[in-house]
Amino acid sequence: MTFVVTEACIQCKYTDCVNVCPMDCFLEGPNFLVINPDECIDCSICVAECPVGAIFSDHDLPPDQRHFLEINRELAADPAWKRLSRAKEPLPDHEKWAGVKDKLSLLQR
């Protein structure tokens, strides 16, 4: 099992989850975070820290978010995505985007 960052994170990029991850398995891109599924130890601590509810167990992914398992795996392997080991400010318009649905087209790789 692993944990997966889903669509709710796009354009927000809250990093509260990063501070509690004992394995430093979060990576960041321009407007999204991913969890490296090969490094995640399934502790679930990050889930409660996400203010927009963007993190799920791969077993509990909503059907319309299942594709994010592969997106996390793909982007975690991309050398352009850098490891994030401490929290930083969310994106400037995070409050505007927090409740918006269907943001996949905005994902910057």
Backbone torsions as a table, in degrees:
resi	resn	phi	psi	omega
1	MET	NA	149.2	174.6
2	THR	-142.6	170.4	175.6
3	PHE	-107.6	151.7	-169.4
4	VAL	-132.8	133.8	173.1
5	VAL	-88.0	132.1	-175.0
6	THR	-113.5	-173.5	-172.0
7	GLU	-53.3	-31.6	-177.6
8	ALA	-59.1	-21.9	-179.4
9	CYS	-76.8	-25.2	-176.0
10	ILE	-60.2	131.4	179.0
11	GLN	74.3	-0.6	177.6
12	CYS	-109.4	-58.6	179.3
13	LYS	53.6	52.7	170.8
14	TYR	-67.9	145.4	-176.8
15	THR	-122.8	19.7	176.8
16	ASP	-55.7	-35.2	-179.3
17	CYS	-62.7	-32.1	-175.9
18	VAL	-64.8	-39.8	-177.7
19	ASN	-62.3	-26.8	-175.5
20	VAL	-99.9	-6.7	-177.0
21	CYS	-73.9	116.5	-178.2
22	PRO	-73.3	-13.7	-176.6
23	MET	-108.3	-0.8	-177.1
24	ASP	49.9	50.7	-176.4
25	CYS	-101.8	15.4	174.9
26	PHE	-91.3	139.6	175.1
27	LEU	-125.4	151.4	-178.4
28	GLU	-123.1	143.9	172.2
29	GLY	-116.1	-167.9	-175.6
30	PRO	-59.4	-39.2	-176.7
31	ASN	-142.8	29.4	-175.4
32	PHE	-162.5	154.9	173.0
33	LEU	-114.4	154.0	171.7
34	VAL	-134.1	160.8	174.4
35	ILE	-109.0	130.4	175.9
36	ASN	-72.3	111.9	-175.3
37	PRO	-68.0	-19.2	179.1
38	ASP	-83.3	-12.8	-179.1
39	GLU	-110.7	-18.3	-179.2
40	CYS	-64.6	131.7	-179.9
41	ILE	-101.2	12.9	173.7
42	ASP	64.1	33.1	-177.3
43	CYS	-77.7	-23.3	177.6
44	SER	71.0	4.8	-178.6
45	ILE	-60.6	-34.9	-176.1
46	CYS	-66.9	-28.6	-174.0
47	VAL	-56.5	-49.9	-177.7
48	ALA	-69.8	-20.1	-177.9
49	GLU	-80.8	-18.8	-176.2
50	CYS	-77.4	116.2	-176.8
51	PRO	-70.6	-13.3	179.2
52	VAL	-112.2	7.9	177.5
53	GLY	62.6	41.9	-175.6
54	ALA	-90.4	-5.8	-174.0
55	ILE	-111.9	129.1	-179.0
56	PHE	-133.6	154.1	167.0
57	SER	-66.5	147.2	178.4
58	ASP	-61.9	-23.0	178.3
59	HIS	-79.5	-20.0	-176.5
60	ASP	-110.2	10.9	-179.9
61	LEU	-61.1	131.0	173.6
62	PRO	-60.4	147.5	-177.4
63	PRO	-52.7	-37.5	-178.4
64	ASP	-78.0	0.7	179.3
65	GLN	-118.2	3.4	-176.9
66	ARG	-57.8	-33.2	-179.3
67	HIS	-64.6	-15.6	178.9
68	PHE	-72.9	-17.9	174.1
69	LEU	-62.0	-48.0	178.4
70	GLU	-70.5	-36.2	177.8
71	ILE	-61.6	-44.4	178.0
72	ASN	-60.7	-45.3	-179.1
73	ARG	-61.8	-47.1	-178.3
74	GLU	-62.9	-49.1	-176.0
75	LEU	-73.8	-28.8	176.7
76	ALA	-65.4	-26.4	178.8
77	ALA	-87.9	-7.8	-178.7
78	ASP	-78.6	120.9	-178.0
79	PRO	-63.8	-16.0	177.6
80	ALA	-74.9	-21.1	179.6
81	TRP	-87.8	122.6	-172.7
82	LYS	-101.0	144.9	177.5
83	ARG	-62.8	138.1	179.0
84	LEU	-118.5	121.1	-175.9
85	SER	-114.8	-2.4	173.3
86	ARG	-148.3	155.2	-176.4
87	ALA	-66.5	153.5	173.8
88	LYS	-142.9	176.4	-177.8
89	GLU	-65.1	145.0	174.9
90	PRO	-69.0	173.2	178.7
91	LEU	-62.5	152.7	-173.9
92	PRO	-54.0	-40.1	-178.5
93	ASP	-99.8	25.9	-174.4
94	HIS	-54.2	-39.1	-178.0
95	GLU	-65.5	-37.3	178.2
96	LYS	-63.7	-37.4	-174.0
97	TRP	-92.3	-13.4	-172.7
98	ALA	-54.7	-38.8	-177.4
99	GLY	-100.6	3.9	-177.9
100	VAL	-77.9	137.2	177.9
101	LYS	-100.6	169.2	175.4
102	ASP	54.8	58.4	-178.4
103	LYS	-104.6	5.0	-175.7
104	LEU	-55.3	-37.2	-178.9
105	SER	-64.6	-14.8	-179.5
106	LEU	-92.8	-8.4	-178.5
107	LEU	-61.5	121.6	178.2
108	GLN	-98.0	122.4	-178.0
109	ARG	-95.7	NA	NA
